[in-house]
Amino acid sequence: RRQGRASAATDGASAIIEHPDVQRMLLTMKALTAASRGICYLTAEAIDRAHRAPDEAARKAAQARASLLTPVAKAFSTDIGIEVASLGIQVHGGMGFVEETGAAQHLRDARIAAIYEGTNGIQAIDLVTRKLPLDAGAVVRGQIGAMRLVAERVLKEGGPAFGHTAPRLRETIEALDRATSSLLKALGSNRPDEALAGATPYLRLFGLAQGGTCLAQAALAANAAAKAGDTDPAHPARIALARFFAENLATAARGLEETVTGGGGFLQDGVLALAG
């Protein structure tokens, strides 16, 4: 569809994809979808290894990892499904809102997924109160450590096309680590309500860190293939998508961390605000 005139246009209306804000929306849709898919693949891999790893210790470790990732895979992905479907309507403009385009149907269909199989709030509570304390926090620490290794690889192996992917990803992972420490401390100090208050933003933060890491891994594999002479245009596309996610979406991590660690004040006066 054509509407308006992009800054670089010389004549007539421009295709909407030429407008930066439309590009931003489309890239957000693609990046969030790919990140969610990566988390789901990672969870499925852990489940497979929990059943098929060659020794008992490996199966046990994989089961713990699958248990940690499952609420993130369910809740983050279904939240993203709603957001992406809503952005799809926005991209279409007024035509997206009417029934003929079918865009609104996608949003209605996606909305139930955050309620099915345990609401996403319950998934966040499960993540914080049951999965973080697994093996005294060693399981989540191990997962964060694996994310750090990927960020280090991006720093060492990534070229100019990666932009600020490495520092933004590292900042996101460190925000997750600090938020994790805060929640584990609250749980260990018999302050469960404080941990519960930060559960949903924590799950979102976890999803950004893990999803960004998954995209970075795909970008590293694409970079290696391109260096080896593979000219598949999907390779630079994967690098560009990981960069967009890191520079435009993962940057929400610091705010989420602050909400997790210091946003529980509403427990004291929230009832007053709701009653007013």
VOMIDO-651923 format. One record per atom (N, C-alpha, C): x, y, z; atom name. Coordinates in steps of 0.2 Angstrom, whole numbers, m for minus. Example, Ala and Ser with C-alpha at 12.3 -4.5 7.8 and 13.67 -1.06 7.14 Angstrom:
% residues 2
- east, north, up, a
- 66, m28, 39, N
- 62, m22, 39, CA
- 66, m16, 39, C
- 64, m11, 35, N
- 68, m5, 36, CA
- 64, 0, 39, C
END
This chain:
% residues 276
- east, north, up, a
- 4, m6, 0, N
- 0, 0, 0, CA
- 4, 6, 0, C
- 2, 12, m3, N
- 6, 18, m3, CA
- 2, 23, 1, C
- 6, 27, 4, N
- 3, 32, 8, CA
- 8, 37, 10, C
- 7, 44, 10, N
- 12, 48, 12, CA
- 18, 48, 7, C
- 23, 52, 9, N
- 29, 53, 5, CA
- 35, 52, 10, C
- 39, 47, 9, N
- 45, 46, 13, CA
- 50, 51, 11, C
- 55, 52, 16, N
- 59, 58, 16, CA
- 64, 57, 10, C
- 65, 51, 7, N
- 70, 51, 1, CA
- 66, 50, m5, C
- 59, 51, m5, N
- 55, 50, m11, CA
- 55, 57, m15, C
- 55, 56, m21, N
- 55, 62, m26, CA
- 48, 64, m29, C
- 44, 59, m29, N
- 38, 60, m33, CA
- 32, 55, m31, C
- 26, 57, m29, N
- 21, 53, m28, CA
- 21, 50, m21, C
- 16, 46, m19, N
- 16, 42, m13, CA
- 21, 37, m13, C
- 23, 35, m7, N
- 28, 30, m6, CA
- 25, 24, m3, C
- 28, 18, m4, N
- 25, 12, m1, CA
- 27, 13, 6, C
- 22, 10, 10, N
- 22, 12, 18, CA
- 29, 9, 21, C
- 32, 3, 18, N
- 38, 0, 20, CA
- 44, 5, 20, C
- 43, 10, 16, N
- 48, 15, 15, CA
- 49, 20, 21, C
- 43, 20, 25, N
- 43, 25, 31, CA
- 47, 21, 37, C
- 51, 25, 40, N
- 55, 22, 45, CA
- 51, 19, 51, C
- 45, 22, 53, N
- 41, 20, 58, CA
- 38, 13, 56, C
- 36, 12, 50, N
- 33, 6, 48, CA
- 39, 0, 48, C
- 45, 2, 46, N
- 50, m3, 46, CA
- 52, m5, 53, C
- 51, 0, 58, N
- 52, m1, 65, CA
- 47, m6, 67, C
- 41, m5, 65, N
- 35, m10, 68, CA
- 36, m17, 65, C
- 38, m17, 58, N
- 39, m24, 55, CA
- 45, m27, 58, C
- 50, m24, 59, N
- 56, m27, 62, CA
- 55, m29, 69, C
- 51, m25, 73, N
- 49, m27, 80, CA
- 45, m34, 80, C
- 40, m34, 75, N
- 36, m40, 74, CA
- 41, m46, 73, C
- 45, m45, 68, N
- 50, m51, 66, CA
- 55, m53, 71, C
- 58, m48, 74, N
- 63, m49, 79, CA
- 60, m53, 86, C
- 54, m50, 88, N
- 51, m53, 94, CA
- 48, m60, 92, C
- 46, m61, 86, N
- 44, m68, 84, CA
- 50, m73, 84, C
- 55, m71, 81, N
- 61, m75, 81, CA
- 64, m76, 87, C
- 64, m71, 92, N
- 67, m72, 99, CA
- 62, m78, 102, C
- 56, m77, 102, N
- 51, m82, 105, CA
- 52, m89, 103, C
- 53, m89, 96, N
- 54, m96, 93, CA
- 61, m99, 96, C
- 66, m95, 96, N
- 72, m97, 99, CA
- 71, m100, 106, C
- 68, m96, 110, N
- 67, m99, 117, CA
- 63, m106, 117, C
- 58, m106, 113, N
- 54, m112, 112, CA
- 59, m118, 110, C
- 63, m117, 105, N
- 67, m122, 102, CA
- 72, m124, 108, C
- 75, m119, 112, N
- 79, m121, 117, CA
- 76, m125, 122, C
- 70, m123, 124, N
- 66, m127, 129, CA
- 65, m134, 126, C
- 63, m135, 120, N
- 62, m142, 117, CA
- 68, m146, 117, C
- 74, m143, 115, N
- 80, m146, 115, CA
- 82, m149, 122, C
- 80, m145, 128, N
- 81, m147, 134, CA
- 77, m153, 136, C
- 71, m153, 134, N
- 66, m158, 135, CA
- 69, m165, 132, C
- 71, m164, 126, N
- 73, m170, 122, CA
- 79, m173, 126, C
- 84, m168, 128, N
- 90, m171, 131, CA
- 88, m174, 138, C
- 83, m171, 141, N
- 81, m174, 148, CA
- 79, m182, 147, C
- 76, m183, 141, N
- 74, m190, 139, CA
- 80, m194, 136, C
- 84, m191, 132, N
- 88, m195, 128, CA
- 96, m194, 129, C
- 98, m190, 133, N
- 105, m189, 135, CA
- 108, m196, 137, C
- 114, m197, 136, N
- 117, m204, 137, CA
- 118, m206, 144, C
- 118, m201, 149, N
- 120, m203, 156, CA
- 115, m199, 160, C
- 114, m202, 166, N
- 109, m199, 171, CA
- 110, m192, 173, C
- 117, m190, 174, N
- 118, m183, 176, CA
- 116, m178, 171, C
- 117, m180, 164, N
- 116, m176, 159, CA
- 108, m175, 158, C
- 105, m180, 159, N
- 97, m180, 159, CA
- 94, m176, 165, C
- 97, m177, 170, N
- 95, m173, 176, CA
- 96, m165, 175, C
- 102, m163, 172, N
- 104, m156, 171, CA
- 99, m154, 166, C
- 97, m158, 161, N
- 93, m155, 155, CA
- 86, m154, 158, C
- 84, m159, 162, N
- 77, m158, 165, CA
- 76, m152, 169, C
- 82, m150, 173, N
- 82, m144, 177, CA
- 81, m138, 172, C
- 85, m138, 167, N
- 85, m133, 162, CA
- 78, m132, 159, C
- 75, m137, 157, N
- 69, m137, 154, CA
- 64, m134, 159, C
- 64, m136, 165, N
- 59, m134, 170, CA
- 60, m126, 171, C
- 66, m124, 171, N
- 67, m116, 171, CA
- 64, m113, 165, C
- 65, m115, 159, N
- 64, m112, 153, CA
- 56, m112, 151, C
- 53, m118, 154, N
- 46, m119, 151, CA
- 41, m113, 153, C
- 41, m110, 159, N
- 37, m104, 160, CA
- 39, m98, 156, C
- 45, m97, 154, N
- 47, m92, 150, CA
- 45, m93, 143, C
- 46, m99, 140, N
- 43, m101, 133, CA
- 36, m100, 133, C
- 32, m102, 138, N
- 25, m101, 137, CA
- 23, m94, 138, C
- 25, m90, 143, N
- 22, m84, 144, CA
- 25, m78, 140, C
- 32, m78, 139, N
- 35, m73, 135, CA
- 32, m74, 127, C
- 32, m80, 125, N
- 30, m81, 118, CA
- 22, m79, 117, C
- 18, m81, 122, N
- 11, m79, 121, CA
- 10, m71, 122, C
- 13, m68, 126, N
- 13, m61, 127, CA
- 15, m58, 120, C
- 21, m60, 117, N
- 23, m58, 111, CA
- 18, m59, 105, C
- 15, m64, 105, N
- 10, m66, 100, CA
- 5, m60, 100, C
- 2, m58, 106, N
- m3, m53, 107, CA
- 0, m46, 104, C
- 6, m45, 106, N
- 10, m38, 104, CA
- 11, m38, 96, C
- 13, m44, 94, N
- 14, m44, 87, CA
- 8, m43, 83, C
- 3, m47, 85, N
- m4, m46, 81, CA
- m7, m39, 82, C
- m6, m36, 87, N
- m8, m29, 88, CA
- m4, m24, 83, C
- 3, m25, 83, N
- 7, m21, 78, CA
- 5, m23, 71, C
- 3, m29, 70, N
- 0, m30, 63, CA
- m6, m26, 61, C
- m10, m25, 66, N
- m16, m20, 64, CA
- m14, m13, 63, C
- m9, m11, 67, N
- m6, m4, 67, CA
- m3, m3, 60, C
- 1, m8, 58, N
- 4, m7, 51, CA
- m1, m6, 46, C
- m7, m10, 46, N
- m12, m9, 41, CA
- m16, m3, 42, C
- m15, 1, 47, N
- m19, 7, 48, CA
- m26, 5, 49, C
- m31, 10, 47, N
- m38, 9, 48, CA
- m40, 2, 45, C
- m37, 0, 39, N
- m39, m6, 36, CA
- m38, m12, 40, C
- m33, m11, 45, N
- m31, m17, 49, CA
- m37, m18, 54, C
- m41, m13, 56, N
- m46, m13, 61, CA
- m52, m16, 59, C
- m54, m16, 52, N
- m60, m18, 50, CA
- m59, m26, 48, C
- m64, m29, 48, N
- m64, m37, 47, CA
- m61, m39, 41, C
- m62, m35, 35, N
- m60, m38, 29, CA
- m53, m40, 28, C
- m49, m37, 31, N
- m41, m38, 31, CA
- m39, m45, 35, C
- m43, m46, 40, N
- m42, m52, 44, CA
- m36, m51, 49, C
- m34, m45, 49, N
- m28, m43, 54, CA
- m31, m44, 61, C
- m37, m41, 62, N
- m40, m41, 69, CA
- m42, m48, 72, C
- m43, m52, 67, N
- m44, m59, 69, CA
- m38, m63, 73, C
- m32, m61, 70, N
- m26, m63, 73, CA
- m25, m61, 80, C
- m27, m55, 81, N
- m26, m52, 88, CA
- m31, m56, 93, C
- m37, m57, 91, N
- m42, m60, 95, CA
- m40, m68, 96, C
- m37, m71, 91, N
- m35, m78, 92, CA
- m29, m78, 97, C
- m25, m73, 96, N
- m19, m74, 100, CA
- m20, m72, 107, C
- m25, m68, 109, N
- m27, m66, 115, CA
- m28, m71, 120, C
- m31, m77, 118, N
- m33, m82, 123, CA
- m26, m86, 125, C
- m21, m86, 121, N
- m15, m90, 123, CA
- m12, m88, 129, C
- m13, m82, 131, N
- m10, m79, 138, CA
- m14, m82, 144, C
- m20, m85, 142, N
- m24, m87, 147, CA
- m24, m95, 148, C
- m24, m98, 142, N
- m23, m105, 142, CA
- m17, m108, 146, C
- m18, m114, 148, N
- m12, m118, 151, CA
- m9, m114, 157, C
- m13, m111, 161, N
- m10, m107, 166, CA
- m9, m100, 164, C
- m12, m95, 167, N
- m11, m88, 164, CA
- m4, m86, 165, C
- m2, m81, 161, N
- 5, m79, 161, CA
- 7, m76, 168, C
- 3, m73, 172, N
- 4, m71, 179, CA
- 6, m77, 183, C
- 3, m83, 182, N
- 4, m89, 186, CA
- 11, m92, 183, C
- 12, m91, 177, N
- 19, m94, 174, CA
- 24, m90, 177, C
- 23, m83, 178, N
- 29, m79, 181, CA
- 30, m81, 188, C
- 24, m82, 192, N
- 25, m84, 199, CA
- 29, m91, 199, C
- 27, m96, 195, N
- 30, m102, 195, CA
- 38, m101, 193, C
- 40, m97, 189, N
- 47, m96, 187, CA
- 50, m93, 193, C
- 47, m88, 197, N
- 51, m85, 202, CA
- 51, m89, 209, C
- 45, m92, 210, N
- 45, m96, 217, CA
- 47, m103, 217, C
- 47, m106, 211, N
- 49, m113, 210, CA
- 55, m115, 206, C
- 56, m111, 201, N
- 61, m112, 196, CA
- 68, m109, 198, C
- 67, m103, 200, N
- 74, m99, 202, CA
- 77, m103, 208, C
- 74, m105, 213, N
- 77, m108, 219, CA
- 80, m115, 217, C
- 79, m118, 211, N
- 81, m125, 209, CA
- 88, m125, 211, C
- 90, m131, 214, N
- 97, m132, 216, CA
- 101, m126, 219, C
- 97, m122, 224, N
- 99, m116, 227, CA
- 101, m111, 222, C
- 98, m110, 217, N
- 99, m105, 212, CA
- 104, m107, 206, C
- 107, m113, 207, N
- 113, m115, 202, CA
- 110, m116, 195, C
- 104, m118, 194, N
- 101, m119, 188, CA
- 101, m112, 184, C
- 98, m107, 187, N
- 97, m101, 184, CA
- 104, m98, 183, C
- 108, m98, 187, N
- 115, m96, 187, CA
- 119, m99, 181, C
- 118, m105, 180, N
- 121, m109, 174, CA
- 118, m106, 168, C
- 111, m105, 167, N
- 108, m102, 161, CA
- 111, m95, 160, C
- 111, m91, 165, N
- 114, m84, 164, CA
- 121, m85, 161, C
- 125, m90, 164, N
- 132, m90, 162, CA
- 133, m92, 155, C
- 128, m97, 153, N
- 128, m99, 145, CA
- 127, m92, 141, C
- 122, m88, 143, N
- 121, m82, 140, CA
- 127, m78, 139, C
- 130, m77, 145, N
- 137, m73, 145, CA
- 142, m75, 140, C
- 142, m82, 139, N
- 147, m85, 134, CA
- 145, m83, 127, C
- 139, m82, 125, N
- 137, m80, 119, CA
- 138, m73, 118, C
- 137, m69, 123, N
- 139, m61, 122, CA
- 146, m60, 121, C
- 150, m64, 125, N
- 157, m64, 124, CA
- 160, m66, 117, C
- 156, m71, 114, N
- 158, m73, 107, CA
- 156, m67, 102, C
- 150, m64, 103, N
- 148, m59, 99, CA
- 154, m53, 99, C
- 156, m52, 105, N
- 161, m46, 106, CA
- 168, m48, 102, C
- 170, m55, 102, N
- 176, m57, 99, CA
- 175, m58, 92, C
- 169, m61, 90, N
- 169, m63, 83, CA
- 165, m59, 78, C
- 161, m54, 81, N
- 156, m50, 77, CA
- 160, m44, 74, C
- 158, m43, 68, N
- 161, m37, 64, CA
- 157, m31, 65, C
- 158, m26, 60, N
- 154, m20, 60, CA
- 147, m21, 59, C
- 145, m26, 56, N
- 138, m27, 54, CA
- 134, m29, 61, C
- 137, m31, 66, N
- 134, m32, 73, CA
- 132, m26, 77, C
- 135, m20, 75, N
- 134, m14, 78, CA
- 135, m14, 85, C
- 130, m12, 89, N
- 131, m13, 97, CA
- 128, m19, 100, C
- 127, m24, 96, N
- 124, m30, 99, CA
- 128, m33, 105, C
- 134, m33, 105, N
- 138, m36, 111, CA
- 137, m32, 117, C
- 138, m25, 117, N
- 137, m22, 123, CA
- 130, m22, 126, C
- 125, m21, 121, N
- 118, m21, 123, CA
- 116, m28, 126, C
- 118, m33, 123, N
- 116, m40, 125, CA
- 119, m41, 132, C
- 126, m39, 133, N
- 129, m40, 139, CA
- 125, m36, 145, C
- 123, m30, 143, N
- 119, m26, 148, CA
- 113, m29, 150, C
- 110, m32, 145, N
- 103, m36, 146, CA
- 104, m42, 151, C
- 110, m45, 150, N
- 111, m51, 154, CA
- 113, m49, 161, C
- 117, m44, 161, N
- 119, m42, 168, CA
- 113, m39, 172, C
- 108, m36, 169, N
- 102, m34, 172, CA
- 98, m40, 174, C
- 98, m45, 170, N
- 94, m51, 172, CA
- 98, m54, 178, C
- 104, m54, 178, N
- 108, m57, 184, CA
- 107, m53, 191, C
- 107, m47, 190, N
- 106, m43, 196, CA
- 98, m44, 199, C
- 94, m44, 194, N
- 87, m45, 196, CA
- 86, m52, 199, C
- 89, m57, 196, N
- 89, m64, 199, CA
- 92, m64, 206, C
- 97, m60, 207, N
- 100, m60, 214, CA
- 95, m57, 219, C
- 92, m52, 217, N
- 87, m48, 221, CA
- 81, m53, 223, C
- 79, m56, 218, N
- 73, m61, 219, CA
- 75, m66, 224, C
- 80, m69, 223, N
- 83, m75, 227, CA
- 84, m73, 234, C
- 86, m67, 235, N
- 87, m64, 242, CA
- 81, m63, 245, C
- 76, m60, 241, N
- 69, m59, 244, CA
- 66, m66, 246, C
- 67, m71, 242, N
- 64, m77, 244, CA
- 67, m80, 250, C
- 74, m79, 250, N
- 78, m82, 256, CA
- 77, m78, 262, C
- 74, m72, 262, N
- 73, m68, 268, CA
- 66, m68, 270, C
- 62, m73, 267, N
- 55, m74, 269, CA
- 51, m67, 268, C
- 52, m65, 262, N
- 49, m59, 259, CA
- 45, m61, 252, C
- 41, m66, 253, N
- 38, m69, 246, CA
- 34, m63, 242, C
- 30, m59, 246, N
- 26, m54, 242, CA
- 31, m49, 238, C
- 37, m48, 240, N
- 41, m44, 237, CA
- 43, m47, 230, C
- 45, m53, 231, N
- 47, m57, 225, CA
- 41, m58, 220, C
- 35, m59, 223, N
- 29, m60, 218, CA
- 27, m54, 215, C
- 29, m48, 218, N
- 27, m41, 215, CA
- 31, m40, 208, C
- 37, m43, 208, N
- 42, m42, 203, CA
- 42, m48, 198, C
- 37, m53, 199, N
- 38, m59, 195, CA
- 36, m58, 187, C
- 31, m54, 186, N
- 30, m53, 179, CA
- 35, m49, 175, C
- 37, m43, 178, N
- 43, m40, 174, CA
- 49, m44, 174, C
- 50, m48, 179, N
- 56, m53, 179, CA
- 56, m58, 173, C
- 50, m61, 172, N
- 49, m65, 166, CA
- 50, m62, 160, C
- 48, m56, 159, N
- 49, m52, 153, CA
- 57, m51, 152, C
- 60, m49, 157, N
- 67, m48, 157, CA
- 71, m54, 155, C
- 69, m59, 158, N
- 72, m66, 156, CA
- 71, m67, 149, C
- 65, m66, 146, N
- 63, m67, 139, CA
- 68, m63, 135, C
- 69, m57, 136, N
- 73, m52, 132, CA
- 80, m55, 132, C
- 83, m57, 138, N
- 90, m59, 138, CA
- 91, m65, 134, C
- 86, m70, 136, N
- 87, m77, 132, CA
- 85, m76, 125, C
- 80, m72, 123, N
- 78, m72, 116, CA
- 84, m68, 112, C
- 86, m63, 115, N
- 92, m59, 112, CA
- 98, m64, 111, C
- 99, m68, 116, N
- 105, m73, 116, CA
- 104, m78, 110, C
- 98, m80, 109, N
- 96, m85, 104, CA
- 97, m82, 97, C
- 95, m75, 96, N
- 96, m72, 90, CA
- 103, m71, 89, C
- 107, m69, 94, N
- 114, m68, 93, CA
- 118, m75, 91, C
- 116, m80, 94, N
- 118, m87, 91, CA
- 117, m88, 84, C
- 111, m86, 82, N
- 110, m87, 75, CA
- 114, m82, 71, C
- 115, m76, 73, N
- 119, m72, 69, CA
- 126, m74, 69, C
- 129, m77, 74, N
- 136, m79, 74, CA
- 136, m85, 69, C
- 132, m89, 69, N
- 132, m95, 64, CA
- 131, m92, 57, C
- 127, m87, 56, N
- 127, m84, 49, CA
- 133, m80, 47, C
- 136, m77, 52, N
- 143, m74, 51, CA
- 148, m79, 49, C
- 148, m84, 52, N
- 153, m89, 51, CA
- 152, m92, 44, C
- 146, m93, 42, N
- 144, m96, 35, CA
- 146, m91, 30, C
- 145, m85, 31, N
- 147, m80, 26, CA
- 154, m79, 25, C
- 158, m79, 31, N
- 165, m79, 30, CA
- 168, m85, 27, C
- 164, m91, 27, N
- 166, m97, 23, CA
- 165, m97, 16, C
- 161, m91, 14, N
- 160, m90, 7, CA
- 153, m92, 5, C
- 148, m93, 10, N
- 141, m94, 8, CA
- 138, m87, 7, C
- 135, m87, 1, N
- 132, m80, m1, CA
- 124, m80, 0, C
- 122, m84, 4, N
- 114, m84, 6, CA
- 112, m78, 9, C
- 108, m74, 6, N
- 106, m68, 9, CA
- 103, m68, 16, C
- 101, m74, 18, N
- 98, m75, 24, CA
- 103, m74, 30, C
- 110, m74, 28, N
- 115, m74, 33, CA
- 115, m66, 36, C
- 116, m61, 31, N
- 116, m54, 34, CA
- 109, m52, 37, C
- 104, m56, 34, N
- 97, m54, 37, CA
- 97, m56, 45, C
- 100, m62, 46, N
- 100, m64, 53, CA
- 104, m60, 58, C
- 110, m57, 55, N
- 114, m53, 59, CA
- 110, m46, 60, C
- 107, m44, 55, N
- 103, m37, 55, CA
- 98, m38, 60, C
- 94, m44, 61, N
- 89, m45, 65, CA
- 91, m45, 72, C
- 97, m48, 74, N
- 100, m49, 80, CA
- 102, m42, 83, C
- 105, m38, 78, N
- 107, m31, 80, CA
- 101, m27, 81, C
- 95, m27, 78, N
- 89, m23, 79, CA
- 87, m25, 86, C
- 86, m31, 87, N
- 84, m34, 94, CA
- 88, m31, 99, C
- 94, m31, 99, N
- 99, m29, 104, CA
- 98, m21, 105, C
- 98, m18, 100, N
- 99, m10, 100, CA
- 92, m7, 101, C
- 86, m11, 100, N
- 80, m7, 100, CA
- 75, m10, 105, C
- 76, m17, 107, N
- 71, m20, 111, CA
- 74, m22, 118, C
- 80, m25, 117, N
- 83, m27, 124, CA
- 85, m21, 128, C
- 85, m15, 125, N
- 86, m9, 129, CA
- 81, m8, 135, C
- 76, m12, 135, N
- 71, m11, 140, CA
- 73, m15, 146, C
- 78, m18, 146, N
- 81, m22, 152, CA
- 82, m18, 158, C
- 85, m13, 157, N
- 87, m9, 163, CA
- 81, m7, 167, C
- 76, m4, 163, N
- 69, m2, 167, CA
- 66, m8, 170, C
- 66, m14, 167, N
- 63, m20, 170, CA
- 66, m22, 176, C
- 73, m21, 176, N
- 77, m23, 182, CA
- 75, m19, 188, C
- 74, m12, 186, N
- 72, m8, 192, CA
- 65, m9, 194, C
- 61, m11, 190, N
- 54, m13, 192, CA
- 54, m19, 196, C
- 58, m24, 195, N
- 59, m30, 199, CA
- 62, m29, 205, C
- 67, m25, 206, N
- 71, m24, 212, CA
- 68, m18, 216, C
- 65, m14, 213, N
- 62, m8, 217, CA
- 55, m6, 216, C
- 51, m10, 213, N
- 44, m8, 211, CA
- 39, m10, 215, C
- 41, m14, 221, N
- 36, m17, 225, CA
- 33, m12, 230, C
- 34, m6, 230, N
- 31, m1, 234, CA
- 24, m1, 234, C
- 21, m3, 229, N
- 13, m3, 228, CA
- 10, m8, 233, C
- 14, m13, 236, N
- 11, m17, 241, CA
- 9, m14, 247, C
- 12, m8, 249, N
- 10, m4, 255, CA
- 4, 0, 253, C
- 3, 3, 247, N
- m2, 8, 247, CA
- m6, 7, 240, C
- m5, 1, 237, N
- m9, 0, 231, CA
- m16, 0, 232, C
- m18, m3, 238, N
- m26, m4, 239, CA
- m29, 3, 239, C
- m25, 8, 242, N
- m28, 15, 242, CA
- m28, 18, 235, C
- m24, 17, 231, N
- m24, 19, 224, CA
- m30, 16, 220, C
- m31, 10, 221, N
- m36, 6, 218, CA
- m43, 8, 220, C
- m43, 10, 227, N
- m50, 12, 229, CA
- m52, 20, 228, C
- m47, 24, 226, N
- m48, 31, 225, CA
- m51, 32, 219, C
END
